Amino acid sequence: MGSADKREEVIQAWYMDDSDEDQRLPHHREPKEYVSLDKLAELGVLSWRLDADNYENDEELKKIREERGYSYMDFCEVCPEKLPNYEEKIKNFFEEHLHTDEEIRYCVAGSGYFDVRDHNDKWIRVWVKKGGMIVLPAGIYHRFTLDTDNYIKEVPLIHLINEHESSITFEMNGWMWEAMRLFVGDPIWTPYNRPHDHLPARKEYIENFLREEGGGQAVDAAA
């Protein structure tokens, strides 16, 4: 075996059980079924381990931003003390949805769960901890919740076009934060709750990531 993947120290994934218990619990199957980061990549979910204590001067983060065109970086905190109507908002984040642009999340403190669907429409729980960064592709059905520590501080990254000073307020499932000195063109973070298979972003995701398995049968969200 080669050297261990250091990403797995800050990003782990596993298949979820069907329990209705607290969404902030791990929800492992019995026995546990872990999912490799390579398997996540097959679903379009990309991942990195970065230096969360040095994000301002991290050359690797700078390189990723330049290569992928992530022009904007800001911070958001999710915890009972920072987020008004916390319990209601956490439930909203947990509604299964998709976006028409990719979603980039870099955890610089705390931890949380991003759940994504696999080729067979089963839930995979992705645990992202301090130093972990993931990219969810446009069109993938997913949801988010904190774990039992009830805290995460993230850097949402987006790619915009054409420089311009502005003040833009982003909204995601009713939670809003403001970013200053940005770029022309609103980031497309609107959540479309399932089913929204008619959206071009969903059709492209199915074509790019779901067609090859199951004999070419794509998952029908309306089924």
VMD Tcl script that draws the C-alpha trace (Angstrom):
set ca {
  {0.00 0.00 0.00}
  {1.21 3.53 -0.73}
  {1.23 6.41 1.68}
  {-2.11 7.33 3.21}
  {-4.15 10.07 1.58}
  {-3.75 13.08 3.87}
  {-7.11 14.40 2.72}
  {-8.75 11.62 4.69}
  {-7.55 13.25 7.91}
  {-9.97 16.13 7.27}
  {-12.53 14.62 4.88}
  {-14.23 11.27 5.41}
  {-17.24 9.74 3.70}
  {-19.58 6.82 4.35}
  {-22.96 5.42 3.37}
  {-25.77 6.57 5.64}
  {-28.36 4.48 7.42}
  {-32.09 5.15 7.07}
  {-32.63 6.32 10.63}
  {-34.74 9.38 11.43}
  {-32.63 10.21 14.47}
  {-30.98 13.60 14.95}
  {-29.52 14.67 11.58}
  {-26.34 15.81 13.38}
  {-25.42 12.25 14.35}
  {-22.98 10.31 12.09}
  {-25.66 7.90 10.78}
  {-23.27 5.09 9.91}
  {-24.64 1.85 8.51}
  {-24.05 -1.32 10.47}
  {-21.49 -2.53 9.62}
  {-19.89 0.76 8.59}
  {-19.43 1.33 4.84}
  {-16.81 3.96 4.09}
  {-16.53 5.65 0.71}
  {-13.17 6.63 -0.79}
  {-12.42 10.13 -1.97}
  {-11.81 8.62 -5.41}
  {-15.38 7.35 -5.37}
  {-16.57 10.85 -4.50}
  {-14.58 12.18 -7.45}
  {-16.51 9.81 -9.73}
  {-19.63 11.67 -8.59}
  {-17.95 14.99 -9.39}
  {-17.16 15.84 -5.75}
  {-13.60 17.15 -5.58}
  {-11.57 17.49 -2.39}
  {-8.38 19.01 -0.99}
  {-6.56 19.28 2.31}
  {-5.30 22.82 2.91}
  {-3.58 24.81 5.65}
  {-6.53 26.36 7.48}
  {-4.23 28.25 9.85}
  {-2.54 30.01 6.95}
  {-5.35 30.53 4.46}
  {-4.36 34.14 3.76}
  {-0.92 33.11 2.49}
  {-1.54 29.53 1.41}
  {0.10 29.09 -1.99}
  {-1.87 25.92 -2.71}
  {-5.17 27.70 -2.12}
  {-3.98 30.58 -4.29}
  {-3.11 28.14 -7.07}
  {-6.51 26.43 -6.85}
  {-8.29 29.77 -6.97}
  {-6.31 30.86 -10.02}
  {-6.74 27.57 -11.89}
  {-10.48 27.31 -11.20}
  {-11.30 31.00 -11.41}
  {-12.51 31.52 -7.85}
  {-12.49 35.30 -7.65}
  {-14.31 35.82 -4.35}
  {-13.55 34.60 -0.83}
  {-15.48 35.43 2.31}
  {-16.32 33.83 5.66}
  {-19.53 32.48 7.13}
  {-20.15 30.93 10.53}
  {-22.94 28.52 11.39}
  {-23.60 27.99 15.09}
  {-26.42 28.76 17.57}
  {-24.68 31.93 18.77}
  {-24.07 33.39 15.31}
  {-27.09 32.35 13.27}
  {-30.55 33.82 14.05}
  {-33.34 31.21 14.14}
  {-30.62 28.59 14.23}
  {-32.79 25.47 14.58}
  {-35.09 26.52 11.76}
  {-32.19 27.40 9.47}
  {-30.41 24.10 10.11}
  {-33.58 22.25 9.10}
  {-33.75 24.35 5.91}
  {-30.14 23.57 5.03}
  {-31.05 19.89 5.33}
  {-33.67 20.04 2.59}
  {-32.37 18.11 -0.42}
  {-31.59 20.55 -3.23}
  {-29.27 21.41 -6.09}
  {-27.62 24.56 -7.43}
  {-27.05 25.60 -11.02}
  {-23.42 26.47 -10.27}
  {-20.83 24.50 -8.37}
  {-20.66 24.95 -4.61}
  {-17.23 25.33 -3.00}
  {-16.76 25.00 0.75}
  {-13.49 25.34 2.65}
  {-13.71 24.59 6.39}
  {-11.31 26.74 8.42}
  {-12.77 25.83 11.83}
  {-15.27 23.34 13.21}
  {-16.85 20.62 11.09}
  {-20.02 19.62 9.30}
  {-21.72 17.10 7.02}
  {-22.44 17.45 3.32}
  {-24.67 14.62 2.09}
  {-24.69 13.69 -1.60}
  {-26.48 11.05 -3.69}
  {-24.56 8.23 -5.34}
  {-25.24 6.59 -8.72}
  {-28.01 4.51 -7.14}
  {-29.59 7.44 -5.29}
  {-28.19 6.36 -1.92}
  {-26.99 8.94 0.55}
  {-23.27 9.37 1.15}
  {-22.32 11.49 4.16}
  {-19.19 13.62 3.67}
  {-17.67 14.84 6.93}
  {-15.58 17.95 6.35}
  {-13.31 19.14 9.16}
  {-10.84 21.98 9.61}
  {-8.54 22.11 6.58}
  {-10.89 20.26 4.25}
  {-12.23 21.80 1.06}
  {-14.79 20.23 -1.25}
  {-16.41 21.21 -4.53}
  {-19.94 20.01 -5.24}
  {-20.69 20.11 -8.98}
  {-23.63 21.99 -10.40}
  {-26.70 19.78 -10.59}
  {-25.86 17.32 -7.79}
  {-28.56 16.74 -5.20}
  {-27.18 17.40 -1.73}
  {-27.87 18.83 1.70}
  {-25.92 20.20 4.67}
  {-26.01 19.91 8.44}
  {-23.68 20.53 11.32}
  {-22.45 17.63 13.41}
  {-23.00 17.41 17.17}
  {-20.34 20.08 17.81}
  {-22.77 22.61 16.32}
  {-20.14 24.83 14.76}
  {-18.46 25.41 11.42}
  {-16.63 28.37 9.91}
  {-16.38 28.18 6.16}
  {-14.86 30.05 3.28}
  {-17.33 29.97 0.39}
  {-15.49 30.49 -2.91}
  {-17.14 31.50 -6.17}
  {-16.08 32.45 -9.67}
  {-17.48 35.65 -11.14}
  {-16.73 37.67 -14.28}
  {-15.70 41.31 -14.81}
  {-14.24 43.41 -12.02}
  {-16.52 45.87 -10.26}
  {-16.89 47.18 -6.71}
  {-20.21 46.21 -5.25}
  {-22.05 44.92 -2.24}
  {-23.83 41.64 -2.82}
  {-26.07 39.80 -0.40}
  {-26.25 36.05 -0.84}
  {-29.20 33.99 0.23}
  {-29.21 30.25 0.79}
  {-32.37 28.69 2.20}
  {-33.21 31.90 4.01}
  {-29.80 32.51 5.61}
  {-28.19 35.68 4.31}
  {-24.74 37.22 4.56}
  {-23.16 40.21 2.85}
  {-19.91 40.34 0.86}
  {-18.22 43.62 -0.07}
  {-16.04 44.61 -3.07}
  {-17.03 41.86 -5.41}
  {-17.58 41.40 -9.11}
  {-20.37 41.88 -11.62}
  {-22.73 38.92 -11.85}
  {-24.58 37.36 -8.94}
  {-23.36 33.97 -7.77}
  {-25.98 31.35 -8.54}
  {-26.55 29.93 -5.08}
  {-30.31 29.64 -5.34}
  {-31.36 26.25 -3.90}
  {-33.77 24.22 -6.03}
  {-35.41 21.62 -3.84}
  {-35.83 18.16 -5.29}
  {-37.18 17.37 -7.83}
  {-35.77 19.80 -10.40}
  {-34.55 17.36 -13.03}
  {-35.69 19.66 -15.84}
  {-32.95 22.19 -15.11}
  {-30.05 22.18 -17.61}
  {-27.54 21.90 -14.76}
  {-29.20 18.67 -13.58}
  {-29.33 17.23 -17.08}
  {-25.64 18.01 -17.59}
  {-24.76 16.44 -14.24}
  {-26.63 13.23 -15.15}
  {-24.91 13.10 -18.52}
  {-21.45 13.73 -17.10}
  {-21.53 11.60 -13.95}
  {-24.51 9.23 -13.77}
  {-24.99 7.77 -17.26}
  {-22.16 5.24 -17.24}
  {-23.34 3.15 -14.29}
  {-26.43 1.00 -14.09}
  {-26.47 0.20 -17.80}
  {-26.92 3.82 -18.77}
  {-29.94 4.34 -16.52}
  {-29.99 7.76 -14.90}
  {-31.64 8.39 -11.55}
  {-35.13 9.83 -11.91}
  {-35.72 12.20 -9.02}
  {-39.45 12.29 -9.66}
  {-39.78 8.53 -9.34}
}
mol new
graphics top color blue
foreach p $ca { graphics top sphere $p radius 0.5 }
foreach p [lrange $ca 0 end-1] q [lrange $ca 1 end] { graphics top cylinder $p $q radius 0.2 }
display resetview
